[in-house]
Amino acid sequence: MAPSEGGEPETHRGETRDGAATVSAELQATWGGTAERLDRVVPLLGLARSRSRATELIGAGQVVVNGAVAVKPGAKVVAGDLVTVDGADHYVGRAAHKLLAALEAFAIDPSGRVALDLGASTGGFTQVLLERGARIVQAIDVGHDQLAQQLRDDDRVKLVEGRNARALTPANLAADTGVADAPTLVVADLSFISLRLVFPAIAACAAPAAELVLLIKPQFEVGRVKDGVVTSPAQWGDAVRTVLQAAAEHGFALRDLAASPVIGAHGNREFLGYFVRAADALPTEWEARIAELTGAPEARPSIDTARADEGR
């Protein structure tokens, strides 16, 4: 099951507009082992850092076998097959591009800060935080053995595996990571759990002046949906409203909202929310922005909300 001999995967080169040579993001290698699943072959050939990253690349249509785009992680690869990965980059997971976009859009600087990464997985968010100068990243994940090795080996990363984000407390976070300082930046890319259930833990653990960058995933906010994919603009809007309301109930107010530049698993739309602590959170003031991003109609304020608005 070992990859073929021949050294490192081949990197294709292109040219910039001024004619200078540049390394493109396309890598390819030939498989020389026995028949094996594609999602196992890709990392074994050095074309991705992990099996989960390989699955992401396949799902995004960026893996080609013998000239044909692969659509299934379980597709069999046999000796002699040429595997090409297009669009690969140095990030350990494509989620990195979600956080990169958020930090730019919201003008957030992680430099010198203790950051808490909820749902660290392979470490895309953690990697971005480190590259942007975070002093420490407390990487929390309910799973095991997912974080990329290069991040495991980084002394700035304090990894906690097998910990459900909703069960975090200041005490167990400090004990598990060995970091007494409360995080001043909290980022989250969580699956199979609503952010509503995690806000109590965030409120308890985050520093008083903490900033939050949370990925809002409608498929985990609106209940069961067919094939796990939310396609309704109205449901996208409801999902965002649900998170904003939960944030307000725990002392956080939205400061900005953006669409994620990366489509989620199975084609799900996702959104990025920037929150800070505030006693005067008013989720309804974001209705126009929610409608703009999701295409959902603006929700009518309740009588109580309308009266509250009049008194502001």
Number of C-alpha atoms within 10 A of each C-alpha: 13 11 19 15 10 9 9 12 16 14 14 13 13 13 11 10 7 6 8 8 11 11 11 15 15 20 23 22 24 23 24 19 16 14 14 16 15 25 25 20 27 29 18 18 22 15 25 26 20 22 19 21 25 26 22 21 24 21 18 19 16 18 31 17 17 13 11 10 15 21 17 15 21 13 14 15 24 17 15 14 16 16 26 26 24 18 14 21 15 10 19 27 25 22 26 19 17 23 27 16 17 24 18 10 14 16 9 15 14 21 15 12 20 22 29 28 28 27 23 27 26 26 28 25 30 32 23 21 28 21 11 17 13 21 15 25 27 25 25 28 24 15 15 11 12 17 24 20 14 11 20 16 9 12 10 16 21 19 18 19 19 11 18 16 23 17 13 19 17 17 11 13 21 16 11 15 17 11 15 11 16 19 24 18 24 23 24 22 21 22 13 9 15 21 26 17 14 20 21 20 16 26 18 15 23 22 17 14 12 19 22 25 24 23 24 28 28 27 27 19 21 17 12 11 12 8 8 15 17 24 15 14 16 16 18 28 24 19 23 25 19 19 24 24 18 19 26 21 15 19 17 26 24 23 15 16 22 19 19 21 17 19 16 20 15 12 14 16 23 24 25 25 23 23 23 21 22 16 12 11 21 17 20 19 12 18 18 14 15 24 17 14 15 20 15 18 14 16 15 10 13 10 9 8 14 12 11 11 13 7 7 6
